[in-house]
Amino acid sequence: MKKISVILVLIVGLSINSQNHPPKWNTTTEFLEEDSPKMSAFQPGEWLKFRIHYGFLNASYATLHLTSENLNGIPVYHVVGNGKTAGFASIFFKVDDTYESYFDQQDGRPYKFIRKINEGGYTKDIEVNFDYKTDIAVLNDKKNDKKFNFTIQKDIQDLVSAFYFLRNNYIFEDLEEGKSINLDVLYDDDGVFKFKLKYLGKEILKTKFGKVECLKFRPYVQSGRVFKAQESLSLWVSNDDNKIPIRIQADIRVGSIKADLDGYNGLKHQFKIIMD
């Protein structure tokens, strides 16, 4: 059941910073600066809930809640992501994870990232603070009383802020099947890793809310102990101005895990449902 925690990380962590000057993709799938601002995909008060299935089990739930706060005199967005096992699944393996990100309301840069997890007794308590004057991120491993310094670039994201960044910054008309997005993400004491997300095209999904037209992506993962292959994970995002995750599905070494949007509140834009 520990595989559930992997999806909790993906649900809670697949997020992306908003920026007032969003970039465009070029033909090599990098981001370019744009002269004019783009409409934001979200607003304070947005709340998303996901139901996660492992086989026939309703294994767990995960939520993302976005608010507006002030951090050291800077207006920021504060995202809190929680993931917990539920029902029958919690008898076998208990997961209680919390992820938080504070990122700038103007340029989207993350200032603080928090990861507190308890997965069947395996615990972590990590806080990362980003200093853009020195281009250093300081990771504080509170459980083991250790600190790590990492050199960062201006386009760095944390695991949660990355999701809100993508929601605000990919341009629908520029999406090309087979092209990939690449982001630098600081997640843990392993340092900065390259996050790759390939666009696969449009697809209509049946959900509890009705049929939803989605953009399908392929986040690349490490094959081996958990996933069957690098392309074992699929992500569907609503093809509307909200760009919220509708489904995440993973083929693991034993069976599969699926996470579906189960509830929402405070969306900035109308959630588009296809009427039969």
Buried (B, 14 or more C-beta within 10 A) or exposed (E): BEBBBBBBBBBBBBBBBBBBBBBBBEEEBEBEEBEEEBEBBBBBEBBBBBBBBBEEBBBBBBBBBBBEEEBEEBEBBBBBBBBBBBEEBBEEBBBBBBBBBBBBBEEBBBBBBBBBBBBBEEEBBBBBBBEBEEEEBBBBBEEEEEEBEBEBEEBBBBBBBBBBBBBBBBEEEEBEEEBBBEBBBBBBBEBBBEBBBBBBEEBEBEBEEEBBBBBBBBBBBEEEEBBBEBBBBBBBBBBBBBBBBBBBBBBBEEEBBBBBBBEBEBBBBEBBEEEE
